[in-house]
Amino acid sequence: MDRSQMLKLVEPMLSDFKEEIARLRSVGATQADIEDMLDKFESAYAADDDGEGKLVVTILRQAAQQHS
């Protein structure tokens, strides 16, 4: 699966993910807390992956970045 196909697959989830990140921040989660959550997700689901899982985690990390 190429990058554009993967992006099409995860785009619908990104909206919900961003809303959840905003909710976590509203109840006091820091960027470090969010990064820790993503590290755990990566460790569980993408550690031995040959690329697709790591791409998803990269996309989620980008979506979770705070924008000033």
C-alpha positions in Angstrom: 0.0 0.0 0.0 1.5 3.3 -1.0 1.4 6.5 1.1 -1.6 8.1 -0.7 -3.7 4.9 -0.2 -2.7 4.8 3.5 -3.6 8.5 3.9 -7.1 7.8 2.4 -7.5 5.0 4.8 -6.7 7.0 7.9 -8.2 10.4 7.0 -11.6 9.6 8.4 -10.0 8.5 11.7 -7.9 11.7 11.9 -10.8 13.9 12.7 -11.9 11.8 15.6 -8.3 11.4 16.8 -7.8 15.2 16.7 -11.0 15.7 18.7 -9.8 13.1 21.3 -6.4 14.9 21.6 -8.2 18.2 22.1 -10.4 16.6 24.8 -7.3 15.1 26.5 -5.7 18.6 26.5 -8.9 20.1 27.9 -8.7 17.8 30.9 -5.0 18.5 31.5 -2.9 16.2 29.3 0.4 17.8 28.2 2.1 17.3 24.9 4.5 14.9 26.8 1.5 12.8 28.0 0.3 12.6 24.4 3.7 11.7 23.1 3.9 9.0 25.8 0.6 7.6 24.6 1.8 7.5 21.0 5.1 5.8 22.1 3.0 3.1 23.7 0.8 2.7 20.7 3.9 2.5 18.4 5.5 -0.1 20.7 2.4 -2.2 20.7 1.3 -1.9 17.1 4.2 -0.8 14.9 7.4 -2.0 16.6 8.1 -4.8 14.2 6.1 -3.4 11.2 7.8 -3.0 7.9 6.3 0.4 7.3 2.6 0.7 7.3 2.2 0.8 11.1 5.0 3.2 11.4 3.5 5.4 8.7 0.2 5.5 10.7 2.0 6.4 13.9 3.9 9.2 12.0 0.6 10.5 10.7 -0.9 10.4 14.2 2.1 12.2 15.7 1.7 14.9 13.1 -2.0 15.3 13.9 -1.2 15.4 17.6 1.3 18.3 17.4 0.3 21.5 19.2 -0.1 24.4 16.8 0.5 27.8 18.2 
